C-alpha cells in the first residue's frame, strides 16, 4: 500500500489498503458512522461476518465472494457498502488459477497479449517493485487504463460490490525511487510517473462513476509532496484513502515488533493532519487506516482513531478502519473498544489547546490528542 519508506514483505504490501464516494455516505452524524474494516487475507474470511452490523463499509478481495455471500452480508446490514480491492500499478506472476487475486489485470495475460504495458528498464528487463515480486504496469497507457476500468466494473458488478478500492495510486517521489528494480526510459523522473498516475485517474474515475461504481484511490506520497496535487486527485476520484494513518506498522528497529511503536508525532503528525484538513476542506471524503498494527495495540488504536476524529466531517462522512491483516496478527479479530467507540455527533471543530495538542468535543464525550507525547485520551 501507500507511503512505504521502510521495508515490508511484498505480499504484505499487496494486502494493505480502504474507501468511497457518495454511495458510501451514511445518513446519521454519529462519530461511529464512518467505522469499517478491511479483510484482505484468507485467514480473515471468518471475521467478515462477525461484526457486520457494526461496520458501515468493508473492503475485501474480489475472490472472497467465493467464501462469503456478499448479497447476504449486505442484506443483513442494509446500510453497509462492500468494496473490492484492485491493484493498479502491477501484478504478481501468478498462474491462471489465481487470477482472482488482487491484481487488476493478470500479469501472464498482459505478457502474452499486451507486453507493451509492462514497464521495462534501460536494458529491456521488466521492472519490479515492492520487494521484487510485482511487475510494473504502464499506468499512463490509455489502453491499459481502459482495460483496467473495464475489468474493475465487470468484477464489481458481477460480484455484488459497491465500489473499487484502487491500490498503488502513487506519486512518483514515494514510489519510483524507493521501490523500483530499475530506471524506466519512459518514466525517468518522479514527475513523469506522477503525471501518468493522474492521467489514469482522469480516464478511469469517470468510467466507474458512469457505471455506478465508487472509486477510492489509496494514495502514496512522500512527506515533501505537494498537497495540492493530492487534493486534486481526491476531487477527480471523489474520495481519498491514506494507509498508515498517523503511524507505521512495526517498531522502530529492523526485526522489532512492538505494536505500540511507530506512531507519528510532532511535524509528521502535523503534516498528515494538514493533508486530512485540506481534503476535507475540498469537500471530499477522507479514509484512513493504520495498517498491521497488532490486534492488542490499544494505544495505537486510540491515538489514530482520536486523531482521525479531530478532522472528521459528518456531512462528508469518510472512513476509519484499524486493519491487522498481512502482519504477525493476521486472522486475529481487530475489533476493540479502543477504536470502536461512539461519542455521537461533534459539537464543534477541533481546537488547539497548545503546540501539538488538539481537542474536540462530541455529544457524548471529548477526544484530546497530544502529538508531542504521541498519546490520546477519550473521555465519555
PyMOL commands that set and color helices and strands:
alter all, ss='L'
color gray80, all
select helices_A, chain A and resi 10-14+22-24+42-47+52-54+62-66+70-76+96-98+107-113+115-117+142-159+172-179+190-210+227-237+266-281+298-311
alter helices_A, ss='H'
color red, helices_A
select strands_A, chain A and resi 36-39+57-61+81-87+90-92+128-129+134-136+163-170+214-220+239-243+285-291+319-323+351-354+357-362+365-370+375-379
alter strands_A, ss='S'
color yellow, strands_A
deselect
rebuild
show_as cartoon
